[in-house]
Each structure stands twice: as structure tokens, then as C-alpha cells.
Amino acid sequence: MRQRLVVIGNGMAGARTVEEILARGGEFDITMFGDEPYGNYNRIMLSNVLAGIEDESGIFLNDLSWYAENGIRLHAGVRIDRIDRYAKMVYASDGTATGYDKLVIATGSSAFVPPIKGAHVPGRGYHQGVFVFRTLDDTRAMIRYAKEHERAVVIGGGLLGLEAARGLQNHLGHVTLVHAAGHLMNTQLNAKAGKTLQTTIEQKLGIEVVVDGMTTEILGKNAVTGVKLAGGRVIDCDVVVVAAGIRPNSAVAADSGLVVERGIVVDDQMRAVDEPDIYVVGECAQHRDQVYGLVAPLWEQAKVLADHVTGVDRSAAYHGSQVATKLKVAGVDVASMGQQGAEHADDELIEFAEPAKGIYKNVVVRDGRLVGATLVGDAGKAAVLIKAFEKGSELPENRAALLFDLGGPVAEESVADMPDEEQVCNCNGVSKGGICAAVAGGCKTVGGVMDATRAGKGCGTCKPLVQRIVEWAAGGTIEEDPAASYYVPGVPMPKPELMHAIRLHQLKSVSSVFATLGGDEDAKSKMGLASLLKMMWGEEYVDERDARFINDRVHANIQRDGTFSVVPQMKGGVTTPAQLKRIAEVAERHGVPMVKLTGGQRIDLLGIPKEKLPEIWADLDMPSGYAYAKSFRTVKTCVGSDYCRFGVGDSTALGIALEERYQGIEGPGKMKLAVTGCPRNCAEAYVKDLGVVAIDGGKWEIYVGGAAGAHVRKGDLLATVGSADEVMVLTGRFLQYYRENGNWLERTYAWVPRVGIEHLKKVLVDDAEGLAAGLDERMTASVGAYRDPWKERTEPATPGQFRTSLPLIVLPQVPVRA
């Protein structure tokens, strides 16, 4: 007769344990209870759901059908209130009682909320606007609430708090992170590493960070209005997220007479103390005085438990885990293992810091073994260090080689030399052998293997290694992943097919595309689809505001303090005394904190609160300079032939004409142009998406695919023409062909080499494929549909488009010489 196995907890640890039991052929009648009304999902990925870069459906590990297929009775949304260890019964919140022969407790953890005044309302739970970040329902509630509010405070500067702050930026204009300790991630990082991480998060992400900040009170009578710190400082906000850590869910075990300290105490076989038929796994288990909050130890525990309870290996034992993590924290690479610094007099500490670049590294060596390492901002050596830390492998005599590649090419670990049991994906506990088995079972694409094994589906840092293993295991027969050709991830179509389907079904809004072609709406795809539809339909496009990023909703660039920058148009970099006077008067009247010349020969008014944007635009009475969005930005020009003694072409007039015609045109990526009056290249035309250079004889050279930002590339010569009119035509033709064929977020410096300059010459200059007339016609239609976005100042698109913001942090003022 099959034994009865009851599992209390349907989270990552409980479900993984059942998977391991099934994989060993365990003969049980399995019943599972879970607090949440779902199958189990990857809790690590909730931060991606909050940030809008992952759909809910993509984080589920086992949906409800999996339980039925494996003969598992799942009581979803049902809590166990009591365990009768003597009668071997569990009693549920719905009044039912279930008997067991073997019991697994996998109740996990819950969010820890410090005793903060005002966090709770008696009889109602959390105060309105206060959230914890632990479950899918928590995440959904935060997203709904944040969309209608402006400023958030996240309490807690550990991993969860940082991820919450990063995710909320997608929904709110300003986020402040408050941490009670002296530096971020103080459990994993030392003070120098934590400070480096803080600087990067503040400068690159625009999240305000307050350390040594003990929150004493949450303010607001009916809804949150701010938080108060121990020193008396008040931070205004209308959303508070408490991410101050987790605590094991051990109450039901304690109430039922099991030994509970920090967690439920277990032996090396993961059995509760003096309970041969009760096992404990995951964050609720305390093993040798340790409680683990990372997934890798949970997977190790699940394997030992499954070996023991099924009888496959009754000698299996869990001896604790070497905790080593490699992950992205709010977009920053971080790796941490073992000691944060030297603890003994003879410990070797090798340390490197480059704060300006957001990089900190150290390794700690004791008796020739690696006992600790920390990497922030550059985790390139993480894999090597983790292996040395976990396996105690021999270290190089030159300890600096642990942190840097000292001469010669970077050596990659041979996939062939990796043992099958070596863990590749810590988030989901996938080994090299598991990946190879998936390939042997018929998966011949990287995406297919990731779907089958879940490798790379957590934080994503192991994806390059997963790809190498798949390529090696497939023996060179790896197939192209179809998803790699999708224009946006949420609609399974390459761009040509997607455009054809959009025209066929007359889809003129983002929501209609999802409804007809893509199923559930995918946040990562909205902006790309909005740009594509606007390009295709012009005035017929149906604008849905939630398909836009904040910059595109208010037609200004958000800055790190939550204010915005306003850039009025100055065609070709040319202005008038009247315009300059008006800009100066507006800046003075409204107390604009900074007035700055941009690299595109315009004037940037920085530090404008969102609610003042319409007033600023009205007072300026100048068109938008389009310093935001994936669109045509600006045309930079030199002095040209009228004044420059070297000029051979009127670059200024041509630059103005180009900007007047193509202003604001949407594209897969932003488009920067320049026209220079001679090959001396004062306007830097050779390194623009499209650059025009005047040469002797009244001719113009047109260069495409250049870049001078994070990537540097000289553009390719598309054509040499004899008139400004020809420049105008070929510019529009090139931009339209790029708009119709470039991948989303693919800049021209990548697109031009991909399609080839010779192909572009044949299509655009020679018209070898008969496309030129159609390209010209569609560009003309787009030009005709252009409207100055700043006109929304008179009729806001939504009631909250320019809602008054709460007070912003004060940035240091840049000194201006009198």
C-alpha cells in the first residue's frame, strides 16, 4: 500500500522537494497545502514582474496542470493550522483533516515588519499605501497602487529592498531607499563595497539612498503622506514598501510541539528533532544553527530529503552550504561569498576599488584557501572564485590574478572539463548534467533548454554558460532559437510578419495587437509596439498612455531627483536673440536650477518639477526639441559656408531643413544627425546615425551608421550627391527603411553593418528592388502626421498627466562663474 505524503507549503522548496521525490520514483500518495491560490512560482522573479520586464505567466515553475498530471492533490489557498504528531494528522483552515505517514514542512518565510508606528491600522491590517514585498499578490497590489501615485519610500537596503526600489521606478517618478544600517547589503557586503553599490545606484539609477536611517513612524491619517526617521527628518511619499528582511514561518510547528529556535530545528537528514516521520526543508529549517534565505541551499536540502524519504540513499546527509551568490542587484553585478574581509592576523586581503566606475573587489585567503570574496560592478571573475571557494582549489601565487586577467586572453573554463554534477544555475538548481540531458532529450535551442530545465530563468547571470554547454552538448547541431528573431518578446513574430499581421487585421493600438496576436499583455513589449504602430499608421494610430514610458508620457527627460529637463528646439543649433532672451527670462522667472548647452547644440533647462512643465512650455512658446524617446533627435551643424573660410557647403541651411522635415519621427532607436560644411568635420558628421559632409564641387557625401557614444564607429558612405534636394530625399528614404527593418532598440550603428552598406546602396540609391517610391511615400505620410507634443499643455491627455509632485530632494548646485 502506498504511503501518504503530506507537504505543508507549495513554494519553491516544497514543490522542488516533490519534484526530487518523483524523480526518484517515490511511491507516495501526495497531498500538498499552499497559502497562495496558485501553482508554485519563482519568487526571485517577482522583482522583474514589479519592474515590468517579466510577465506573471513567465515566473510560474509548475502550473496547476502539473499537479494533476503527477497525481498530486493540491489544496491551493488553504493554510494548515495544527499538526497532531501522535495521530499523524494535519488540520486545515477550511476545517478538513488529512492523515499522513510522512510529513514535509516547507512553510518558508514571511516578510519582517519592524515595529514602526503607523505601519498598521487596528482592525484593517497595513495602513493604506503600505506594502510588503513577498508574494505575487503583494506585487500586484504595489503595481496597482503605484500607478496612481508619485513618490515611494522603500524601507530596507538588502537585496529585496534594492530590487523593490528598482522595480518601483517603472511606476513612480521618485523612489527613496532608507536603510537602518551604515551601508547597503550589510549582510553580504563590507562597508567599502556597500558604499560603492550605493554610489552606482544613486548616480546611474537615480534612486536616493539614505543609510543610518531608522524609520520610526509612517505618517498620514487616511493614507500615507511620508515617513519620519529617528533624527527627525521627514521624507514625503505616498507609497511605503517594507523590505526589511524575512523571518521563518515556524508558528504552526512551534504550536504543535516541534523544537523551534530561529527556525524548525533539523538533523542532517532534514528531519525535525526526535520526529522520524517529519521532515523540514527550505527557509523555515534551522540546520546546525543556520537558516538559509538563498535558493541554492534549498535545492541541496531537497535532494537529501528526497534521497532519505524514498530510501534511495538512507545515508544521504546535509552538512550545510557554502553560501556564494552571483546576481544582479538593481542592474548592478554583485557576487559575494564567505568572509567580507580579513578576520585573522595572517589572513591575506587583496582589495581593489575604483569608485568612479562603480567597481569594488576583494578576496580573502587563509592558509592558501579562498575563504571570502566580494565583487561589485564587475563580476567577470565570479565563476572562478565561486569554484575556488566551494571546492578549495589551488590558488595562483600572484593573488591579483584572482581579481584580474594578467596578460593574455581571458581563459574560459572548458565545458568538457566540468563535472556533470556542477551547478550552473544557482537560482533554479540546474547542473551541467541536467542541461546535457535536456539536449539529449531533443532540445536543440538555447531557449528550449532554458524552458525545459529553467536554467537561466532566475537572475540570468548564467545564460552565457548555459549557451556554451548547450552548444557543446549538441555537438555543433544547435538550432537557431526562433524567439531570437521576434521584434518584441511578447508577440512571437519577426518584424516583417508582425507588420503584415498588423496591416491584415488593421491593428492600430497596442492592446489590440496583444489581443489578436500575442495573448497576455507583456510590459517589455509595449514601447516597441507603440513606436512601430505609430510609424505604420501615423494619424490613425490609437495612443494608449500605459504603453509609454514616463518620458514619453510627459514629453521630457526625467532626472535622478525626479525632476525633468526641458529642451526647446533650435533647428541646426541656430537661434535668435529673441529666443535666447525668452529662455533666459523663463529660467529666471521659474527658478530653473541649471541652464546648460547640450551636445546637440541646444539649451537644456534642468530641474523642472513635472507639474510646471505645461507652464514652462507655454512661457517658452517654442517647439519641443525631442531630447527623449526613440526618435529623430537633432541635426548638429557647423558654421557652414556663409562665415567659415573653409566651408564649401551651406551646412546650416541644410541642417535646418532636415530638422524641420523629420522632427520627432519615431524609430526603433534614437536618430542623431549632423551636417558639416567641409571635411574638417566640425559638426562630427562622420559619427552620427546619418551625417552629411560638403565636399568640393557643390557635392555632398552621406554617411550612415556612425556612433560616438558608448560605441564609436565611423559611418559608411552611402552616396555622394550633387544637391541638397537629393540629400533630403535619401535621408528620408534611409530613415524609413531603418524604421521598417531595424529591430527594436537596434541603433543604426548595429543595423547598418548587419544589413550591409552595399545592400543599402542597391535598395536606397539604385532602387534595385523598386522600393524607393513606397519608402518616400510612407515617410511623407509620417511627416504629415507630426504634431508638437508640447501642445498637450492646453489639453492634458489624462487627468494625472501633470499631477502635482511632492517635494523633491535638493541636488547640489553647479557653481556658475560670475
MONORCOR-V41784 format. One record per residue. PHI is phi as a letter, one per 40 degrees, with the letter a starting at -180 (none if undefined). PSI is psi in whole degrees, -180 to 180 (* if undefined). NEAR is the number of other C-alpha atoms within 8 Angstrom. Layout:
BEGIN
PHI,PSI,NEAR + PHI,PSI,NEAR
END
This chain:
BEGIN
none,135,2 + c,139,6 + c,154,10 + c,122,12 + b,122,13 + b,132,14 + b,120,14 + c,105,14 + h,125,14 + b,29,17 + c,-159,12 + c,-41,10 + c,-45,14 + c,-47,17 + c,-39,11 + c,-38,10 + c,-42,14 + c,-40,9 + d,-44,8 + c,-38,11 + c,-45,13 + c,-39,8 + c,-24,7 + c,8,10 + g,26,7 + c,129,8 + c,86,7 + b,151,8 + c,113,10 + b,130,11 + b,132,12 + b,143,13 + b,135,16 + b,140,15 + c,-33,10 + c,147,8 + c,42,8 + b,176,8 + c,-174,11 + c,150,12 + b,166,10 + c,104,11 + c,-27,10 + d,-31,8 + c,-1,11 + c,-32,12 + c,-34,10 + c,-35,10 + c,-43,13 + c,-39,14 + c,-11,12 + g,13,11 + b,3,10 + a,135,13 + c,151,11 + d,-42,7 + c,-24,5 + c,-7,6 + b,-6,12 + c,131,11 + c,-43,8 + b,119,10 + c,180,10 + c,-28,8 + c,-29,7 + c,-40,8 + c,-44,12 + c,-42,9 + c,-28,7 + b,14,6 + g,28,8 + c,129,11 + c,113,9 + b,124,9 + b,87,9 + c,136,11 + g,22,10 + b,125,13 + c,143,10 + c,125,12 + c,-27,9 + a,145,11 + b,127,12 + b,99,9 + c,-26,7 + c,-41,5 + c,-7,6 + f,57,10 + b,149,12 + b,141,13 + b,127,12 + b,165,12 + c,-19,9 + c,8,6 + g,-4,6 + c,157,7 + b,136,8 + b,131,7 + c,155,10 + a,156,12 + b,-39,10 + b,138,12 + b,135,12 + b,124,13 + b,119,12 + b,56,16 + c,-5,15 + g,-145,12 + b,166,10 + b,163,9 + c,137,12 + c,124,9 + b,112,10 + c,161,5 + c,81,5 + b,126,10 + d,132,8 + g,-3,9 + c,-33,11 + b,151,9 + b,123,9 + d,127,5 + g,-7,4 + b,-10,7 + g,-144,7 + c,145,10 + d,149,12 + c,123,7 + h,-3,11 + b,132,12 + b,156,11 + b,166,10 + b,87,12 + b,-37,9 + b,172,8 + c,-39,8 + c,-38,6 + d,-44,11 + c,-45,13 + d,-44,9 + c,-41,8 + c,-44,10 + c,-46,11 + d,-46,8 + c,-41,10 + c,-32,12 + c,-25,9 + b,13,6 + b,180,9 + b,-41,14 + b,138,14 + b,149,14 + b,128,14 + b,124,15 + c,112,14 + h,121,15 + b,30,16 + c,-169,13 + d,-47,8 + c,-41,11 + c,-41,15 + c,-42,13 + c,-37,11 + c,-44,14 + c,-44,14 + c,-42,12 + c,-38,14 + c,-23,14 + d,-23,11 + c,-11,9 + b,-19,9 + b,158,13 + c,-25,10 + a,135,11 + b,131,14 + b,135,13 + b,124,16 + b,125,15 + b,131,16 + c,-29,11 + c,177,9 + c,-16,9 + a,160,14 + c,152,14 + f,47,10 + c,-20,12 + c,-34,5 + b,-27,8 + b,151,13 + c,179,10 + c,-41,9 + c,-44,8 + c,-43,13 + c,-39,13 + c,-39,10 + c,-44,13 + c,-42,13 + c,-46,11 + c,-43,10 + c,-44,11 + c,-38,11 + c,-46,12 + c,-39,9 + c,-32,6 + b,-17,9 + g,22,11 + c,124,15 + c,132,9 + b,129,10 + b,113,9 + b,169,11 + f,37,9 + b,98,12 + c,117,9 + c,124,13 + b,-22,10 + a,143,11 + b,125,14 + c,157,10 + h,133,8 + c,-56,5 + c,-27,5 + a,162,9 + c,135,16 + b,-11,11 + i,177,12 + b,149,14 + b,134,13 + c,166,12 + d,-33,9 + c,-3,5 + h,-12,6 + c,139,7 + b,129,8 + b,118,8 + c,137,10 + a,164,14 + b,5,13 + b,135,16 + b,129,13 + b,123,13 + c,114,13 + b,58,17 + c,16,13 + h,-178,10 + b,160,8 + b,139,8 + d,140,13 + c,90,11 + b,8,11 + c,-44,6 + c,-34,11 + c,-44,13 + c,-43,11 + c,-24,8 + c,6,10 + g,6,6 + c,159,10 + c,118,10 + b,129,10 + b,-109,7 + c,-39,7 + b,-169,13 + c,119,16 + c,132,12 + b,163,15 + c,-169,10 + c,-13,9 + c,9,11 + g,27,14 + c,143,14 + c,151,15 + d,125,9 + g,24,5 + b,90,8 + c,-19,7 + b,9,8 + b,120,11 + b,155,15 + b,139,14 + a,146,17 + g,-156,16 + c,-17,15 + c,-7,16 + c,139,14 + b,114,15 + b,121,12 + f,47,7 + g,6,5 + b,139,6 + b,129,11 + b,135,10 + b,8,6 + b,159,6 + c,-33,10 + d,-46,10 + c,-33,12 + c,-41,13 + c,-40,13 + c,-42,10 + c,-42,12 + c,-38,14 + c,-45,10 + c,-45,13 + d,-46,13 + c,-41,13 + d,-43,14 + c,-46,13 + c,-28,10 + c,-15,12 + g,5,7 + c,-39,8 + a,93,8 + c,-13,8 + c,-2,5 + d,139,9 + a,144,7 + b,124,10 + b,15,5 + g,167,7 + b,140,6 + c,110,8 + c,111,7 + b,129,9 + b,142,8 + b,121,11 + a,172,10 + b,125,10 + b,109,10 + f,40,9 + g,-2,5 + b,131,10 + c,128,13 + b,137,14 + b,140,14 + a,138,13 + a,141,16 + g,-141,11 + c,146,9 + c,-24,12 + a,-177,10 + c,135,10 + b,-27,5 + b,158,5 + c,-32,5 + c,10,5 + c,140,11 + c,127,8 + b,117,10 + b,121,9 + b,140,8 + a,135,7 + b,135,7 + b,76,8 + d,-35,9 + c,-28,5 + b,4,6 + g,33,12 + b,132,13 + a,136,17 + a,145,14 + a,158,13 + b,147,15 + b,124,16 + b,133,12 + b,125,10 + f,40,5 + g,4,7 + b,148,12 + c,120,14 + b,-1,12 + a,152,14 + a,148,16 + b,132,15 + b,128,16 + b,128,16 + g,-17,12 + a,100,11 + b,27,11 + c,-30,5 + c,10,10 + c,-46,10 + d,-43,7 + c,-43,8 + c,-41,11 + c,-42,10 + c,-43,10 + c,-37,13 + c,-45,15 + c,-33,7 + b,-5,6 + g,33,9 + c,162,8 + c,141,7 + b,153,10 + c,150,7 + c,-41,4 + c,99,5 + c,-25,9 + c,-24,7 + c,-16,9 + c,-24,12 + b,-22,10 + b,154,7 + c,107,9 + c,86,5 + g,148,4 + g,172,5 + c,156,5 + c,126,5 + c,125,4 + c,142,4 + c,135,6 + c,126,6 + c,-37,8 + c,-30,5 + c,-10,6 + c,133,9 + c,151,7 + d,-32,8 + c,-4,7 + c,131,9 + c,131,9 + b,-47,12 + b,106,12 + c,-33,10 + c,-39,10 + b,9,12 + g,46,12 + b,129,13 + c,169,12 + d,-42,14 + c,-38,10 + c,-39,10 + c,-44,15 + c,-37,11 + c,-38,8 + c,-40,12 + c,-44,13 + c,-27,9 + c,1,6 + h,-9,6 + c,119,10 + b,15,12 + b,152,11 + c,-44,11 + c,-39,8 + c,-40,10 + c,-39,16 + c,-40,11 + c,-40,9 + c,-36,7 + b,-19,10 + g,6,11 + c,134,17 + g,1,12 + c,3,10 + c,-113,12 + c,-20,11 + g,-5,8 + c,-17,9 + c,1,11 + d,-44,9 + d,-41,7 + c,-39,8 + d,-45,13 + c,-43,9 + c,-40,9 + c,-42,12 + c,-45,16 + c,-42,11 + c,-45,10 + c,-31,9 + c,-8,11 + g,35,7 + g,1,6 + b,21,7 + c,139,10 + b,154,6 + c,135,6 + c,119,10 + d,-34,6 + c,-22,8 + c,-21,6 + c,-2,9 + c,141,12 + c,-45,11 + b,150,12 + c,-25,10 + c,-10,10 + b,114,11 + c,65,9 + a,140,10 + c,164,9 + d,-46,11 + d,-43,7 + c,-39,8 + c,-46,10 + c,-39,8 + c,-44,8 + c,-38,8 + c,-43,11 + c,-42,8 + c,-43,7 + c,3,6 + f,50,6 + c,114,10 + b,10,12 + b,157,12 + c,-42,13 + c,-35,7 + c,-32,9 + c,-48,12 + c,-44,13 + c,-35,10 + c,-36,7 + b,-27,7 + b,4,11 + g,-130,7 + c,145,6 + c,138,10 + b,118,11 + c,-34,10 + c,-19,11 + c,-13,11 + c,-48,11 + c,-41,10 + c,-41,11 + c,-40,10 + c,-44,13 + c,-43,12 + c,-46,12 + c,-39,13 + c,-40,11 + c,-40,12 + c,-38,6 + b,-15,9 + f,-123,11 + c,-19,6 + c,-11,6 + c,136,10 + c,110,6 + c,126,6 + b,118,8 + c,-28,6 + c,-3,5 + c,-1,10 + b,153,12 + c,168,9 + d,-41,8 + d,-41,12 + c,-21,10 + c,-31,9 + b,3,9 + f,48,10 + a,161,12 + c,122,10 + c,141,11 + b,176,10 + c,-22,10 + c,8,12 + g,-6,11 + c,-180,13 + b,161,13 + b,142,13 + b,127,11 + b,100,13 + c,152,13 + c,135,10 + b,93,10 + d,124,12 + g,14,14 + g,11,11 + c,136,7 + b,-176,8 + b,160,6 + d,-36,6 + c,-42,6 + c,-44,8 + c,-42,9 + c,-42,8 + c,-43,9 + c,-44,9 + c,-43,8 + c,-42,8 + c,-44,11 + c,-40,11 + c,-44,8 + c,-38,7 + c,6,7 + g,41,6 + c,125,12 + c,-33,8 + a,137,9 + b,123,10 + b,141,8 + c,136,8 + c,169,8 + c,-13,5 + c,22,8 + g,44,10 + b,179,12 + b,128,10 + b,124,12 + c,111,14 + b,148,13 + g,30,11 + c,121,12 + c,148,10 + d,-40,12 + c,-16,9 + c,-6,9 + d,-51,12 + d,-39,12 + c,-42,8 + c,-48,10 + c,-42,11 + c,-43,8 + c,-36,7 + c,-42,10 + f,43,6 + b,153,7 + c,160,8 + c,138,10 + c,4,10 + f,64,15 + c,18,8 + a,-178,11 + g,165,9 + c,89,12 + a,177,14 + c,124,14 + c,-69,14 + a,163,15 + b,113,16 + c,139,14 + b,160,16 + c,-173,11 + c,-33,11 + g,-161,16 + c,-18,13 + c,-37,7 + b,-30,7 + c,133,8 + c,-10,5 + b,-15,6 + c,136,14 + b,0,12 + a,149,12 + c,81,11 + c,-33,15 + c,-48,14 + c,-41,8 + c,-40,10 + c,-43,15 + c,-43,11 + c,-42,8 + c,-43,11 + c,-37,12 + c,-38,8 + c,-42,7 + b,13,10 + d,133,12 + g,4,9 + c,129,11 + c,153,14 + a,177,14 + c,-31,17 + a,172,11 + c,154,12 + b,118,14 + b,134,11 + b,163,13 + a,150,16 + b,127,18 + b,143,19 + c,-4,19 + a,168,13 + c,0,8 + c,-18,4 + g,42,11 + c,-25,8 + c,5,10 + g,39,10 + c,-24,17 + c,-17,12 + b,41,15 + b,166,17 + d,-39,16 + a,126,17 + b,140,18 + b,131,14 + b,125,15 + c,136,17 + b,171,13 + d,152,6 + g,14,4 + g,20,10 + b,164,11 + b,135,14 + c,138,13 + b,119,14 + b,142,17 + b,152,15 + g,24,18 + c,164,18 + a,147,13 + a,41,9 + b,-124,5 + c,-28,4 + b,144,6 + b,124,9 + a,130,10 + c,135,9 + c,159,16 + c,144,9 + c,114,10 + c,-45,12 + a,158,9 + b,122,9 + b,166,10 + b,2,8 + a,159,9 + c,-33,8 + c,-41,6 + c,-36,9 + c,-45,12 + d,-46,9 + c,-49,9 + c,-31,10 + c,-49,9 + c,-39,11 + c,-44,13 + c,-48,9 + c,-40,8 + c,-40,12 + c,-40,10 + c,-43,12 + c,-37,12 + c,-21,6 + b,-15,8 + c,148,12 + c,157,9 + c,129,9 + g,11,8 + c,110,10 + c,162,12 + c,-27,14 + c,-20,13 + c,-35,9 + c,-43,13 + c,-50,11 + c,-31,9 + c,-45,6 + c,-24,8 + g,131,8 + c,-32,11 + c,-38,6 + c,-42,8 + c,-39,11 + c,-44,11 + c,-43,11 + c,-46,13 + c,-35,12 + c,-50,10 + c,-15,7 + f,43,10 + c,-23,7 + b,8,6 + g,29,7 + c,-13,10 + d,-47,10 + c,-41,7 + c,-41,7 + c,-45,11 + c,-42,12 + c,-43,8 + c,-35,9 + c,-40,11 + c,-39,8 + c,-41,9 + c,-41,11 + c,-40,10 + c,-23,6 + c,-2,8 + c,137,9 + b,139,5 + c,117,7 + c,-22,7 + c,-9,10 + c,-15,8 + c,-7,9 + c,-29,11 + c,-30,6 + b,87,6 + d,143,9 + c,-33,6 + b,156,5 + d,-32,7 + c,11,5 + d,-42,9 + b,40,12 + d,141,8 + d,131,6 + c,156,9 + c,165,8 + d,142,5 + b,164,8 + c,154,5 + c,123,5 + c,152,5 + c,136,4 + c,136,6 + c,125,5 + c,135,4 + b,125,4 + c,131,3 + c,*,2
END
